[in-house]
Amino acid sequence: MEKVLIVGANGTTGKQIVMKLKDSSNFEPVAMVRKEDQKAQFETENIQTILGDLEKDLTHVVKDVDRVVFAAGSGGGTSDEKTIVIDQESAKRLIDVSKLSGIKKFVMLSSIGAGHPEDSDSLQVYLKAKHLADEHLKASGLTYTIVRPGTLKNYDAVGKIETKDQFEKGGKISRADVAETLATVVSDDYAQNAIFEMIEGETPIKDALKAL
């Protein structure tokens, strides 16, 4: 069983990724949380946890793990400074220590529109931060998958998606389907060194990912 570090495990999407990997026959999740009182929710499920602060040194969090899923983020609704710190610089530092640690694959939860942040008015700082983190990952030499979902919604999984390099317009997708996608592309069987946008669609998730 390979260990997968989920960064942002306490977030709404991150928790779902952790639980999906808990049921995997190939991977074991390691939930990274920032506070001691966030550990119990995972430890009661026999899920390993590790304390880590994205604004501090991250060297220890990638030790003894095989793969990384970066699902943390400011959400685009905080200050520009906080967005740059979390979505850009912290992601880049985690990529760097992952490279040094020999991580086998790095999965990045990005955002639709991150390929062309200049096209957005209201989210330009957020999307540029995501863009620069994505570019850093692409240039790192790590095996990667960069997933850029549309607007995240809290309804039940649909199980079907549409993927493109870039959509003309935005779209929506359930957090459950994003979590399923990220848990799936952790494997080397899907989306090696791929970057794509995704929204709710008509193709079963694994079929859509295989087509990549």
Contacts in CASP RR format, 6 or more apart in sequence:
PFRMAT RR
TARGET T0000
AUTHOR 0000-0000-0000
METHOD contacts of the structure
MODEL  1
MEKVLIVGANGTTGKQIVMKLKDSSNFEPVAMVRKEDQKAQFETENIQTI
LGDLEKDLTHVVKDVDRVVFAAGSGGGTSDEKTIVIDQESAKRLIDVSKL
SGIKKFVMLSSIGAGHPEDSDSLQVYLKAKHLADEHLKASGLTYTIVRPG
TLKNYDAVGKIETKDQFEKGGKISRADVAETLATVVSDDYAQNAIFEMIE
GETPIKDALKAL
1 26 0 8 1.000
1 27 0 8 1.000
1 28 0 8 1.000
2 26 0 8 1.000
2 27 0 8 1.000
2 28 0 8 1.000
2 66 0 8 1.000
2 67 0 8 1.000
2 104 0 8 1.000
3 27 0 8 1.000
3 28 0 8 1.000
3 29 0 8 1.000
3 30 0 8 1.000
3 48 0 8 1.000
3 64 0 8 1.000
3 65 0 8 1.000
3 66 0 8 1.000
3 67 0 8 1.000
4 21 0 8 1.000
4 27 0 8 1.000
4 28 0 8 1.000
4 29 0 8 1.000
4 30 0 8 1.000
4 65 0 8 1.000
4 66 0 8 1.000
4 67 0 8 1.000
4 68 0 8 1.000
4 69 0 8 1.000
4 186 0 8 1.000
5 30 0 8 1.000
5 32 0 8 1.000
5 50 0 8 1.000
5 61 0 8 1.000
5 62 0 8 1.000
5 65 0 8 1.000
5 67 0 8 1.000
5 68 0 8 1.000
5 69 0 8 1.000
6 14 0 8 1.000
6 17 0 8 1.000
6 18 0 8 1.000
6 21 0 8 1.000
6 29 0 8 1.000
6 30 0 8 1.000
6 31 0 8 1.000
6 32 0 8 1.000
6 69 0 8 1.000
6 71 0 8 1.000
7 32 0 8 1.000
7 54 0 8 1.000
7 61 0 8 1.000
7 68 0 8 1.000
7 69 0 8 1.000
7 70 0 8 1.000
7 71 0 8 1.000
7 72 0 8 1.000
7 94 0 8 1.000
8 14 0 8 1.000
8 32 0 8 1.000
8 33 0 8 1.000
8 70 0 8 1.000
8 71 0 8 1.000
8 72 0 8 1.000
8 73 0 8 1.000
9 15 0 8 1.000
9 17 0 8 1.000
9 18 0 8 1.000
9 29 0 8 1.000
9 31 0 8 1.000
9 32 0 8 1.000
9 33 0 8 1.000
9 42 0 8 1.000
9 49 0 8 1.000
9 71 0 8 1.000
10 31 0 8 1.000
10 33 0 8 1.000
10 34 0 8 1.000
10 38 0 8 1.000
11 71 0 8 1.000
11 72 0 8 1.000
12 154 0 8 1.000
12 175 0 8 1.000
13 71 0 8 1.000
13 109 0 8 1.000
13 152 0 8 1.000
13 175 0 8 1.000
13 178 0 8 1.000
13 179 0 8 1.000
13 182 0 8 1.000
14 69 0 8 1.000
14 71 0 8 1.000
14 179 0 8 1.000
15 41 0 8 1.000
16 175 0 8 1.000
16 176 0 8 1.000
16 179 0 8 1.000
17 29 0 8 1.000
17 69 0 8 1.000
17 71 0 8 1.000
17 179 0 8 1.000
17 182 0 8 1.000
17 183 0 8 1.000
18 29 0 8 1.000
18 31 0 8 1.000
18 42 0 8 1.000
18 47 0 8 1.000
19 45 0 8 1.000
20 179 0 8 1.000
20 180 0 8 1.000
20 183 0 8 1.000
21 27 0 8 1.000
21 28 0 8 1.000
21 29 0 8 1.000
21 183 0 8 1.000
21 186 0 8 1.000
22 28 0 8 1.000
22 29 0 8 1.000
22 45 0 8 1.000
22 47 0 8 1.000
24 183 0 8 1.000
26 187 0 8 1.000
27 67 0 8 1.000
27 186 0 8 1.000
27 187 0 8 1.000
28 48 0 8 1.000
29 47 0 8 1.000
29 48 0 8 1.000
30 47 0 8 1.000
30 48 0 8 1.000
30 49 0 8 1.000
30 50 0 8 1.000
30 65 0 8 1.000
31 39 0 8 1.000
31 42 0 8 1.000
31 47 0 8 1.000
31 48 0 8 1.000
31 49 0 8 1.000
31 50 0 8 1.000
32 49 0 8 1.000
32 50 0 8 1.000
32 51 0 8 1.000
32 52 0 8 1.000
32 61 0 8 1.000
33 39 0 8 1.000
33 42 0 8 1.000
33 49 0 8 1.000
33 50 0 8 1.000
33 51 0 8 1.000
33 52 0 8 1.000
34 51 0 8 1.000
34 52 0 8 1.000
34 53 0 8 1.000
34 54 0 8 1.000
35 51 0 8 1.000
36 51 0 8 1.000
38 49 0 8 1.000
39 49 0 8 1.000
39 51 0 8 1.000
42 48 0 8 1.000
42 49 0 8 1.000
43 49 0 8 1.000
50 60 0 8 1.000
50 61 0 8 1.000
52 58 0 8 1.000
52 60 0 8 1.000
52 61 0 8 1.000
54 72 0 8 1.000
54 85 0 8 1.000
54 86 0 8 1.000
54 90 0 8 1.000
54 94 0 8 1.000
55 85 0 8 1.000
55 86 0 8 1.000
55 90 0 8 1.000
58 90 0 8 1.000
58 93 0 8 1.000
58 94 0 8 1.000
58 97 0 8 1.000
59 97 0 8 1.000
59 100 0 8 1.000
61 94 0 8 1.000
61 97 0 8 1.000
62 68 0 8 1.000
62 94 0 8 1.000
62 97 0 8 1.000
62 98 0 8 1.000
62 101 0 8 1.000
62 103 0 8 1.000
63 101 0 8 1.000
65 101 0 8 1.000
65 103 0 8 1.000
66 103 0 8 1.000
66 104 0 8 1.000
67 103 0 8 1.000
67 104 0 8 1.000
67 105 0 8 1.000
67 106 0 8 1.000
67 107 0 8 1.000
67 186 0 8 1.000
68 94 0 8 1.000
68 98 0 8 1.000
68 103 0 8 1.000
68 105 0 8 1.000
68 106 0 8 1.000
68 107 0 8 1.000
69 107 0 8 1.000
69 109 0 8 1.000
69 182 0 8 1.000
69 183 0 8 1.000
69 186 0 8 1.000
70 91 0 8 1.000
70 94 0 8 1.000
70 106 0 8 1.000
70 107 0 8 1.000
70 108 0 8 1.000
70 109 0 8 1.000
71 109 0 8 1.000
71 182 0 8 1.000
72 86 0 8 1.000
72 90 0 8 1.000
72 91 0 8 1.000
73 86 0 8 1.000
73 87 0 8 1.000
74 82 0 8 1.000
74 83 0 8 1.000
74 85 0 8 1.000
74 86 0 8 1.000
74 87 0 8 1.000
74 126 0 8 1.000
75 83 0 8 1.000
75 87 0 8 1.000
75 126 0 8 1.000
76 83 0 8 1.000
76 87 0 8 1.000
76 123 0 8 1.000
76 125 0 8 1.000
76 126 0 8 1.000
77 83 0 8 1.000
77 126 0 8 1.000
78 86 0 8 1.000
80 125 0 8 1.000
83 125 0 8 1.000
83 126 0 8 1.000
83 129 0 8 1.000
84 125 0 8 1.000
84 129 0 8 1.000
87 126 0 8 1.000
87 129 0 8 1.000
87 130 0 8 1.000
87 133 0 8 1.000
88 128 0 8 1.000
88 129 0 8 1.000
88 130 0 8 1.000
88 132 0 8 1.000
88 133 0 8 1.000
91 108 0 8 1.000
91 133 0 8 1.000
91 136 0 8 1.000
91 137 0 8 1.000
92 132 0 8 1.000
92 133 0 8 1.000
92 136 0 8 1.000
95 106 0 8 1.000
95 133 0 8 1.000
95 136 0 8 1.000
95 137 0 8 1.000
95 140 0 8 1.000
95 142 0 8 1.000
96 140 0 8 1.000
98 106 0 8 1.000
98 140 0 8 1.000
98 142 0 8 1.000
99 140 0 8 1.000
99 141 0 8 1.000
99 142 0 8 1.000
103 142 0 8 1.000
104 143 0 8 1.000
104 188 0 8 1.000
105 142 0 8 1.000
105 143 0 8 1.000
105 144 0 8 1.000
105 145 0 8 1.000
105 186 0 8 1.000
105 188 0 8 1.000
106 137 0 8 1.000
106 140 0 8 1.000
106 142 0 8 1.000
106 143 0 8 1.000
106 144 0 8 1.000
106 145 0 8 1.000
107 144 0 8 1.000
107 145 0 8 1.000
107 147 0 8 1.000
107 182 0 8 1.000
107 185 0 8 1.000
107 186 0 8 1.000
108 133 0 8 1.000
108 134 0 8 1.000
108 137 0 8 1.000
108 144 0 8 1.000
108 145 0 8 1.000
108 146 0 8 1.000
108 147 0 8 1.000
109 147 0 8 1.000
109 149 0 8 1.000
109 178 0 8 1.000
109 182 0 8 1.000
110 130 0 8 1.000
110 133 0 8 1.000
110 134 0 8 1.000
110 146 0 8 1.000
110 147 0 8 1.000
110 148 0 8 1.000
110 195 0 8 1.000
111 123 0 8 1.000
111 126 0 8 1.000
111 127 0 8 1.000
111 130 0 8 1.000
111 148 0 8 1.000
111 149 0 8 1.000
111 150 0 8 1.000
112 148 0 8 1.000
112 149 0 8 1.000
112 150 0 8 1.000
112 151 0 8 1.000
112 167 0 8 1.000
112 170 0 8 1.000
112 171 0 8 1.000
112 197 0 8 1.000
112 198 0 8 1.000
112 199 0 8 1.000
113 119 0 8 1.000
113 120 0 8 1.000
113 127 0 8 1.000
113 148 0 8 1.000
113 166 0 8 1.000
113 197 0 8 1.000
114 127 0 8 1.000
114 130 0 8 1.000
114 131 0 8 1.000
114 134 0 8 1.000
114 148 0 8 1.000
115 127 0 8 1.000
115 131 0 8 1.000
115 134 0 8 1.000
115 148 0 8 1.000
115 166 0 8 1.000
116 166 0 8 1.000
117 123 0 8 1.000
117 124 0 8 1.000
117 127 0 8 1.000
117 128 0 8 1.000
117 130 0 8 1.000
117 131 0 8 1.000
118 124 0 8 1.000
118 128 0 8 1.000
120 127 0 8 1.000
134 146 0 8 1.000
134 195 0 8 1.000
137 144 0 8 1.000
137 146 0 8 1.000
138 144 0 8 1.000
138 146 0 8 1.000
138 195 0 8 1.000
143 188 0 8 1.000
143 192 0 8 1.000
143 193 0 8 1.000
144 193 0 8 1.000
145 185 0 8 1.000
145 190 0 8 1.000
145 191 0 8 1.000
145 192 0 8 1.000
145 193 0 8 1.000
145 194 0 8 1.000
145 195 0 8 1.000
146 194 0 8 1.000
146 195 0 8 1.000
146 196 0 8 1.000
147 178 0 8 1.000
147 181 0 8 1.000
147 182 0 8 1.000
147 185 0 8 1.000
147 196 0 8 1.000
147 198 0 8 1.000
148 195 0 8 1.000
148 196 0 8 1.000
148 197 0 8 1.000
148 198 0 8 1.000
149 173 0 8 1.000
149 178 0 8 1.000
149 181 0 8 1.000
149 197 0 8 1.000
149 198 0 8 1.000
149 199 0 8 1.000
150 170 0 8 1.000
150 171 0 8 1.000
150 172 0 8 1.000
150 173 0 8 1.000
150 197 0 8 1.000
150 198 0 8 1.000
150 199 0 8 1.000
151 170 0 8 1.000
151 171 0 8 1.000
151 172 0 8 1.000
151 173 0 8 1.000
152 172 0 8 1.000
152 173 0 8 1.000
152 174 0 8 1.000
152 175 0 8 1.000
152 178 0 8 1.000
153 172 0 8 1.000
153 173 0 8 1.000
153 174 0 8 1.000
153 175 0 8 1.000
154 174 0 8 1.000
154 175 0 8 1.000
155 174 0 8 1.000
155 176 0 8 1.000
156 174 0 8 1.000
156 176 0 8 1.000
157 174 0 8 1.000
157 176 0 8 1.000
157 177 0 8 1.000
157 180 0 8 1.000
158 173 0 8 1.000
158 174 0 8 1.000
158 177 0 8 1.000
158 200 0 8 1.000
158 201 0 8 1.000
159 177 0 8 1.000
159 180 0 8 1.000
159 204 0 8 1.000
159 205 0 8 1.000
160 177 0 8 1.000
160 200 0 8 1.000
160 201 0 8 1.000
160 202 0 8 1.000
160 203 0 8 1.000
160 204 0 8 1.000
160 205 0 8 1.000
160 208 0 8 1.000
161 173 0 8 1.000
161 177 0 8 1.000
161 181 0 8 1.000
161 198 0 8 1.000
161 199 0 8 1.000
161 200 0 8 1.000
161 201 0 8 1.000
161 203 0 8 1.000
161 205 0 8 1.000
161 208 0 8 1.000
162 198 0 8 1.000
162 199 0 8 1.000
162 200 0 8 1.000
162 201 0 8 1.000
162 202 0 8 1.000
162 203 0 8 1.000
162 208 0 8 1.000
163 196 0 8 1.000
163 197 0 8 1.000
163 198 0 8 1.000
163 208 0 8 1.000
163 209 0 8 1.000
163 211 0 8 1.000
163 212 0 8 1.000
164 196 0 8 1.000
164 197 0 8 1.000
165 195 0 8 1.000
165 196 0 8 1.000
165 197 0 8 1.000
166 197 0 8 1.000
167 197 0 8 1.000
167 199 0 8 1.000
170 199 0 8 1.000
171 199 0 8 1.000
171 200 0 8 1.000
172 199 0 8 1.000
172 200 0 8 1.000
173 198 0 8 1.000
173 199 0 8 1.000
173 200 0 8 1.000
174 200 0 8 1.000
177 200 0 8 1.000
177 205 0 8 1.000
178 198 0 8 1.000
180 205 0 8 1.000
181 198 0 8 1.000
181 205 0 8 1.000
181 209 0 8 1.000
184 190 0 8 1.000
184 205 0 8 1.000
184 206 0 8 1.000
184 209 0 8 1.000
185 191 0 8 1.000
185 194 0 8 1.000
185 209 0 8 1.000
190 206 0 8 1.000
190 209 0 8 1.000
190 210 0 8 1.000
190 212 0 8 1.000
191 209 0 8 1.000
191 212 0 8 1.000
194 212 0 8 1.000
196 212 0 8 1.000
198 208 0 8 1.000
203 211 0 8 1.000
END
